[in-house]
Amino acid sequence: MVGNFSYFPSLLAQNRLHYNGRMPRTILHLDLDAFYCSVEEIQNPQLRGKPFAVGGKPDERGVVASCSYAARALGIRSAMPMSRAIKLCRDLIIVSGRHHLYGEYSQKVMEKLHSLTPLVEQISIDEAFLDISDIQADKPRLALDLQLSIRNELNLPSSVGIASNKLVAKIATEVGKKSSKKKNEPPFGFTVVPTGEEAKFLSPLPADMLWGVGPKTNARLAELGIHTIGDIANWPEKELVNLFGENGRDLWQHAHGIDNRPVSTESETKSISQETTYNVDVSDEKTLEKTLREQSKEVARQLRKNDLAGKTVKVKLRWSDFTTITRQTTLPTSTDNEEEIFQAVVKLMKAVRKPNQPVRLIGVGVSGIGAPVRQLSLWDVGSEKSRKLQEVVDQLQDKYGKSIIKKG
């Protein structure tokens, strides 16, 4: 049997529980363990058991995108600067990321999930929720078979949480991962929380494992003597609302294991963005504007590809001291035009950047996204021709590559 297999505390009565005459929901949360590293180990089995990290080079300000469990045992973590990771482990093997490959493996996993049920909500490249309420089968056995098939057929380890809602299912997965006694291997966590046991399961866990409890909220809770999720549940709801506003109401409900959100099978695009981190800080304005133009072009292309347009344009800047700022402006009408996006972000950058101020990171984003609205007037003939021309250019670039045709 795989990894940490745990019930909390028993499943004997699970199939006999009903609410308002209906069977309770059963949500399965699946998280691929150290996904990028697992894919790299498939490509190069010699990496297995060794401390290695997927990410950028330490001398080029790279960060750790993912790291093996052998590396984690040495204190290395995702999002850590690679230069610091190297100090923790001088023999650390650094592997450049291959995101197209990770995408291919992710798709194979998601196809397996969709073969079980159409009610799949993919929340990242390596994570998803499934609503398996209506599947006539033993739910833990079904989940375990899924976990084993992903390991045996795709060579990918995963951890699973099962509960009556998304909140508790995801936390169950995290608990399964953390309770693993394996140091240099994937945890293969498997945790089931029976319906009616949600609050009891959550009660002893640290408060910051709860959704909505970030560092600031956790610090404030600690000041009040609140350290566990059970401590939150014991506070009157009204007092939490007085202290934290509507977030206090959410905290109280979540601490009691209440989460009524359904598994959403449709993903609404809220924003599209592009970022560039320079190997060396850039002070030259022409270089910065060139990057903004390239980013604006790609963002506009993604909007058109998905038949979308956005009204709010944003620029993101990180200075050499790591201070990061964002500025945005709202356009009169939604756009998918790279020139409009470019002109807006250049204006935003010039409004906040001092002359010759070095830039570490720069980015362009568009939000307020929806279907494009095109109202052709007598004076818009030229812009409509330009739009149709751009559509042809997009088609050529999709088919033959971005370098096949460019503006003169």
Secondary structure, 3 states (H helix, E strand, C coil): CCCCEEECCCCCCHHHCCECCECCCCEEEEEECCHHHHHHHHHCHHHCCCCEEEECCHHHCCEEEEECHHHHCCCCCCCCEHHHHHHHCCCCEEECCCHHHHHHHHHHHHHHHHHHCCCEEEEECCEEEEECCCCCCCHHHHHHHHHHHHHHHHCCCEEEEEECCHHHHHHHHHHHHHCCCCCCCCCCCEEECCCCCHHHHHCCCEHHHCCCCCHHHHHHHHHCCCCEHHHHHHCCHHHHHHHHCHHHHHHHHHHCCCCCCCCCCCCCCCEEEEEEEEEEEECCHHHHHHHHHHHHHHHHHHHHHCCCEEEEEEEEEEECCCCEEEEEEEEEEEECCHHHHHHHHHHHHHHHCCCCCCEEEEEEEEEEEECCCCCCCCCCHHHHHHHHHHHHHHHHHHHHCHHHCCCC
